[in-house]
Amino acid sequence: MNHTKVHEGMRRVVAAALFCACAGVASAAPNFRKQLLEDHGNTRTYYVSGPKDLAPGEKCPLVIAFHGSGGDGAMMVDSWAKLAHKERFFVAALKSLDRWNWTIPADGPDLVRKLREILVAKLPIDSSRIYLFGQSAGAVFALRLGLLESQYFAAVAVHAGSFRSSADFATVQMARRKLPVLIISGDRDPIFPPASVKSTVAAMQAAGIPAESFIMDWHDHRYYALADSINARAWEFLKKHSLTATPRYEVYALP
């Protein structure tokens, strides 16, 4: 089930885009924290941010975000933090074991489950409103993870990602719950073009999954320069959904 790595030529393009985009990213995110967790002998880094001055008994949603190739969790949380502070939800992001790719089982589902349980134990999180977001390689991972653990997460929204391999499309049939999915993409994305996004959405819809896409005009693969508007659209979709049953984690016999 390993996701195919980004072609070396595209890797350089993505890296250059990330370098340029990150130069303008602020690092003054409200309530921004770096944390560590141990997983199968590896020390994994994650970042978390959220609203301050919570009212007694207040519980907030959580967005778990996955960075694109060449990125890291700090970049993702930084891009979401202001919106999370304003809209009163928490955002958390891991760094993948291989910075250029997210793989199963190295990066999840078990690692994401561990992160979720740590955060729910530490923070006032509404466990029925835990969402996934991803960018590029992180988008593909978030889609796969959401389908595999459709009874554990409330909804998925991603930017610049779709399914291209038979293994990825096979996960559509593994969803035990018809979780809502949104794919945001650019009409000029050279890595995940609109046709690929539409075929992914169509496969999900054929399986009864309420998937939809939003294609941005005159937009390519880059995320961080437009993160505020992309995240706002993703959040407007995500916040409408919640689990109606107790979250259930599905255990798989993964290699």
N, C-alpha and C positions, 0 to 999 in steps of 0.2 A: 504493500500500500504506500510505499514511499513516493512522494511527489517528485516529478522530474525536475532537476535543477535548472535554473535559468541558464540559457546558452551563454557562453563566455562573452560573446560580443554584446549581448543585451545586458549582461552583468556590468560591463564597463559603463554602458549608457545609464543604467539605473544608479550606479555608484556616483557618477558625475552629477546626476539630477539631485541625488540626496545631499551631496556636498554643497551644491548651490542653494538648495532649499533650506538646509540646516543653518546656513550662515545668518538667515534672518529670523530664526526661531528664538523667541525669548526664553529665558531660563528662570523667570520670576513667577512660576506657577504657584498658585495659592496652596498651602498645606501639602507640599511636595516632599515625599519621603522615599528613600532607598532602603530596601530590605533584602535579606538573604534567606534562602531555605535550602535544606539538604534533600537531595533526591537521588537515590541509587548511587551513592558515592560521589555525586557531583554537587558543588555549591552553585545554586542558581540565583541569579539576581532578578528582582522585580521592583517596580516602582508603583506607588499609589498616591492618589490625591483625591480630595473631596471637600465637601462643605465644612465650614467651621460653625461653632455655636449652635449645635443641634439642640432641638427642644427635647425635654425629657420624654422618653418613649418613642421618639421619631425614628423611623426606619427608612432607609434610602435604597434605591436601586443601585446596581453595580454593573459597569461595563468592563469586560475583560478584553483588552485590545492587543492585536498581534502585528508587529512591525513588518515592513517589507524587506526585501533582500538588501543587505548592507546597513540596515537600521538597528535600533535597539529600543528597549522598553522605555527609556527616559524620553526619547523623542516622541513616542506615542502618547505617553501620559502628559507631556508638556503641551502637545497639540490639543488635548481634550480638557485640560485642567480648568480653564476659565469657564467653559460651558458647564462642566461638572459643578463648579462652585455656584454658578448662577442658577442652574436647574436643580440643584440639590441631589446629586447622585455621586457615587464613588467611581473612580476609574483606576484600573490596575493593568500593568503590562509586564510580561516576562521578556527576557532576552532568550532567543533560540540558542540551542546548543551549537549549531552551525549558523553563524551570523547570516549566511546567504540562503538558508532554507529552513523550513519547519518540517520535521519528520515525525512519523508515528512508528514506534512508541516513545522515542527519545524525548519528545516535547509534549506528549499527551496521548490519550486522554488523562492518564493517571496523574501527571504533573499538574495539569490544569485543575483537576479535582482537588489535589492537595492545596493548591493556591486558594481555590474557592473556600475550602473548609477553614483554612487559616484566617482568611479575611472575614468570614461570617462569624468566627469565634471572637475576633478582635474588634470588629466594627459593627455599628447598628445597621445591618444590611437586610433588606427585604428579600428573603430567599426565593420568593416567587417571581422576582423581577431582576434576574441576573442574565445579562445579554453578552453576546459576542460581537466583536468588530475586528476587521482585519484589512490590511492594505497589501495588495500585490500577492507575494508569496504567503503573507499572513492572511490575506483574504481567502485564498484557496484552503488554507489550513482551518480557518474559522468555519467555512462552509462544510468541510468534511467533519470537523468536530461537532458542529451543531447537529448534523444529521445522525452521527453516531450516538450522540447523547441528547437526543431530541426531547427526552423527558426530564432533563436536568437543567437545561437552559431555556429561557422563555422565547427568545427570538434571535435572529442573526441579521446584521447589516454589514456589508463590506464595500470596499472601493477598489476598483481595478483588479478584479479576479474572476475566474470562471473555471469550469471543468474542461479538461482536454483529453484526459486518458480514460480508458475503459475502467480502470480501478477506481478513479474518482466518480465516474457515473454510476458505478456499482453501489456506492454508498447511498445513493438516492433511495434505493430499495430497502436499505437497512434502517431507515427512520421509523421508529415505532410510534411517533407522534408527528402530526402534520404541523411542524413549527413554522412560523412566518419567516420569510427570507426576503431581503432586499439587496440587490446588486446595483451599486452606483458605478458608472463607468463613463469614459469619454468617447465621443464619436471618432476620435483620432488616436485612440490607444493602439500602439503597434504591437503590444505584447498580448493583450486580451481585447481584441477588436469586438465591435458590437455583435457580429455574427456568433462569436463564441459565447458571449453573455446571453444572447437570446436562445441559443441551443441549450444552455444550462438551465435557464428559467423554464423552457418548454419541457425539458425532461422532468423537472420537479413538479410542474403543474400536471403533467400526465400521471404522476404518482399521487396526485391529490394534495400536494404541498402548496400552500398559498404563497408562491414566490412571485416577485415582480422585479422589474428593472427600471432604472432611471438613467437615461443616456444624456450626458451633458454635452451641449453644443460647443464646438471649437475647443475641446479639452482632450489632452493626451493622457499619459500614464502618471504624470506628476501629482503628488498628493499634498505635500506640506504647504505649498504656496496658496492652496485653496482649502486648507484643512478646516478653517472656521465654517465655511459654507457646507462642505461635505459632511462634517461632523454634525452640524445642526440638522441637516436633512436626515442623516442616519438616526439621530436621537428622536426626531419627530415620528419616525417609523417605529423605533424600538419601544418608546415609552407607552405606546398604546397596548402593549401585550404583556400578559402575565400568565404564569402557570396556574391552572385551576386545581391541580392535584399536588400532593406532596412530591417535591423533587426526587426523582429516582435515577440513580447512576447505574448505567449498564456496564457490566464487566465483560471484556473481550479477551479471548485467548490470543494475544498478539505475540509475534516473534520477538 
